[in-house]
Amino acid sequence: MSPNGSDRSSRRPMRRKLPQVLTAGLVLATATGCTYKDFPRLGMPTPVTEEAPRILSLWQGSWAAALATGVLVWGLILWSVVFHRRSRTKVEVPPQTRYNMPIEALYTVVPLIIVSVLFYFTARDESKLLALSDKPKHTVNVVGFQWSWGFNYIENVPGSEGDAKSNKDLAAIPDKFQKDFPENAGGVFDVGTPGTRNPQNGNPGPTLWLPKGEKVRFVLTSRDVIHSFWVVPFLMKQDVIPGHTNTFEVTPNKEGTFMGKCAELCGVDHSRMLFNVKVVSPERYQQHLKELAEKGQTGYIPSGIEQTDPARNAEKNQL
């Protein structure tokens, strides 16, 4: 058999298999648990806070930019494959081009423009998401520790006496955040272990309660190593760092119980650092705080490792 005949026979099985490969790829891409309503979110869960749609929009925009770039690159590849393939009748080496300044400038400038645009929108949205209000409606100190979570509800709760601003257990929180604490807030707390379960659905971890439609400030502190506070449908997370305090605010707008977890590899039992977030009406939220006080869970658990003097001074200079 001639060499040309051998090449043709070897290409025929590949051509026969191509429709099968394309069909299998189509099935893998479509046979998932997602519906057409889920597709616009591109893998993100349904947002449950007023701030989360901004993150979803940034995610969708990033995918649109990536898809546009991919289409351009794929198009150029296909174009070069089709129009610059080797001729069957000519075997000579095609003309070689060493330099093409317009093309080199293009593939240098265009990526810089793409990165700059993505950086602008990311920085814009990040500044909005991390902006703090003057007086938040509620403040929760989230305490991460190996291997669970504690929640200090810094609130005026009937049956709990004290003042969060002078409480030694909250000394790790800088003054810039303590100044926004309510006056004479005795507060209540809840703390979990890896074996704690949500009594309603049996999900592992302690349960953080939040009121629907009211702004909540999270003050994140750690007792030991770096953790990360991630409530999945909030579409954002922040690190919980020993000796440093991170904060952000959200306004829950959908009632329900949602999954939370540690998103930073923090040690051998990292996978067990789970928790739940239960969003309820403001009235039910206040009732829950009273129930914690009736159980004797008044005051606060230690918030974590106190910041060093240089770090505290740096925090004060930012006021």
N, C-alpha and C positions, 0 to 999 in steps of 0.2 A: 504494500500500500504506500502511496506517495506521502511525503510529509504533509502536503496540504490536506489530503484526505484524512490523515490521522488527526490533524488539528480540528477539522470539521466534526469528526466523530466524537472528539473529547468535549466539544462545545455543546453538542446536542443534549446530553444529560443535564448539563447546567441550565440550559434554557427550559427544559421540562420541569426542573425543580423550582425555578424562579416563581411561578404562580403559587406553588405550595408554600414557599417561604414568605411571600407577601401576605398570603391568607393567614398564616400562623401569626405573623406580626400584627395584622389587623385584629385578630381574635384576642391576643394578649393585651392590646391597647384598649379594647372596648369591653372585654368580659371582666369587669371589676364590680365592686359593690357600689360604685358611684352612679348617681343619676345625672341627667342633663342639668338639673338645678345645681349640682355640686361642681360641675365643670368650671364655671367662671371663677371659682375660688382657687382653682389650681392646686388642690391638695390641702388648703387651709381649712380649719374647722369654722363653723358659723360663729361670727363675732358676738360677744355677749356684753360688751361695754361700749360706751359712746366713743371712746378713743380708738378702739380696734379697727374700724373701717379705714382709718388713715393708714394703718400698717398694711391692711389688705390691699389698698390702692397702690402702695409702694411695691408690694410683692407682685401685683399684676403688671405694673409698669415695667418692672425689671424683667419679667418673663416676655413681655411684648418686645422690649429692646433686644433681649437675647434671641428671640425668634426672628426678628428682622435681620440681625447680624448673621444668624445661621442661614437664612434664605439667601442672603447675598453671597456668603462663602460657598454654600452648596451650588448656587448658580454658576459662580466662577469656576468651580471644580468641574461641573458637568460641561460647561462651555469649552474648557480646555481639553477635556476628555474627548468630546465629540469633534471639535474643529481642529485639534492638533494631534489626533491619533496618527499612528504610522500608516502610511499607505501600503496596500498589499502589493503594489507594483514597483514602489520605490523603496530602496533600502538605505539610501544615503542618510547621513546625519543631518537633521534640519539646522537652519542657521541658529547660531548661539548668540544670545544677548547678554553682555556682562553687566551693563548699567542701564537703568531707566529711571532717571531722576523724578519725573512726574509720578510714576507708580510708587517709588520708594517714599516720596513725600506723602503720598496718599495713605499708605499703610502705616505711616508714623503719626500723621495728624489725626486721622479718623479715630483710632483707638483712644488718643488723648481726649478728643471731644466726647466720646462715649463715656469714658471714666469720669470726666468733669461733670457731665450732665447727671450721671448717677450719684456722684458725690454731692451735688447741689441739692437734689431732692431728698437724699438721705439725711443730710445735715439739717435741712429745713424741717422735715418731719420729726427728727430726733429732738430738736429744740422745742417743738410744740409738745411732744409726748412727755418730756422731762420737766416742763414748766410747772412750778408749784403755785397754788393759790395762796392768798394772804392768810385766810383762816379756813382750813378744810372742815367740812362738816363732821368727819370722823377721822381718827388716827389709830392705826393698828401697828404695833411694833412686832414684826415677824422675826422670831429668833430661830436661827438654824443651829443644830448641834448634831453630833454623831450619836444616834441615827434617826432623828425625827425632827419635829417642829414644835415651837411654842408660840402662842399668840397673846400679846398683851393688848387688851382693849383699853385705850387711854380715854376713858369716858367718865362722866358723872353718873354713877349708878347708885340707886337707892340701896342702902345697906353696906356700902363700901366707903370708908373714910380715908382721907389722906390727900396728898398733893403730888402729882406726877413730877412737877418741876423740882421738887426737893427729895424725891425718892432715890435712895442709893442704888436700888436695883436697876435704875434707868440711867446711871451715871455715864455709861458708855456712849450715850446719845449726845451729840454736840449741842451747845446752847442755841445755835441757829435754828434747830428743829424743836428744842424744848420750849422756846418762846411762844410757839404756836399751840402748845398743849392747853386744854381747858383749865380754868382756875379750879383748884381744889378737886382735881379728878382722882378719886380713890382707885377707880378702875377694877377690872376683873381680868382673869387670864384663863387660858386653856392650854394644856400641854399634852403631847402624845408620846407614844413609843412605837417601834416598828410593828407591834402586835395590835395596836389600837384599830378599831373598826368603826365605820360610820353606822349608827344604829338603824338608819332607814334602809340603806341598800347593801350594807355589808362590805363596802369598799374599804381597802386598808388605809390606815393613817388617820390623824386627827382631822377635825372639820373646822374650817374657818368660816364664820358667818358674816355676811355682808348685807346691807340694806339696798334694795333696788331704788334707783333714781337719785341716790345721794352720793356725793363725792367722798371718796375714801383715800386718805394718804397712807401709804405703806412706808414704814421706817425699818430698814433691813439691817440686822446685826447678827454676828456670829459669835459663838462661844469658843470655837476651836480652829477649824480650817475653812477654806473657801467652799461655800455652797452656792446654789443658784435657785432663786425663787421663780418658778415657772408655772403659771396657771394656763393650761393649753389654749382654751378659747379666748383668753385675753390677747393672744397673738404676740405677746412680748414676755421677756424675762429679764431679771437683773441679778447680778452676782451679790452674794451675801458674804462680805469680806471681814475677817477679824481685824479690829483696829481701824476700820473705815466704815462709814455709814452711807448707804445708798438709799434714795427715796424716789418714789413716783406716785402718781395719783390716777385713779380710774373712777368712772361712774358706771356701775353695773346697770344694765337696762333689760335684763331678762332673768326671770326667776328660774331656779333649778339647782341641781347639784352637779358640779363640774370637777374634772380631774386636775390635780396639781402634783408636781414632782420636783425633785432636785435635778437640775440640768448640768451639774458640774461634778465630774468624777472626784469624789471626796473620801474614798476609802473602801474598805472591804464590803461594807453593807450599804453602799451608795444606792443600789437598786431598791432598797427597802424604805428610802426616804420619800414616801408618798404622803399626800394629804388630799383633802377634799375642800371645795369651796361651795358653800350653800348660800345662794342669793334668795332673800325673802323680802317681804314687805317691811317698811320701816317699823311698823307696830310690832311685827313678829320679832324683828331684830332686837328691839328694846326689851321685849319679853325674855328673849334668850339671855341677855346680859343680866337681868334680874334673877333668872334661874341659876346662872353661874354664881352669883352672889349668895343665893340661898344654899348652894352646895358648899359654901365656904371658900370658893376660889376667888377671894378678894385680894386686892393689891396686885403685885407684878412679880413675874419670875425674873431672875437676872438676865439682862439683855445681851451681855457678851463682854468681849475684851475691850477695855477702855482705850481710847485713842491716846497716842503719845502727845506730849506738849507741842512739838513742832507741827503735828497734824492738826491739833486743835487751833493753834494760832493761824494756820493756813485757812481753816474753816472760817474763823472770825474775820479774816481779811477779805473774805468773799462776801460778807454781808453788805 
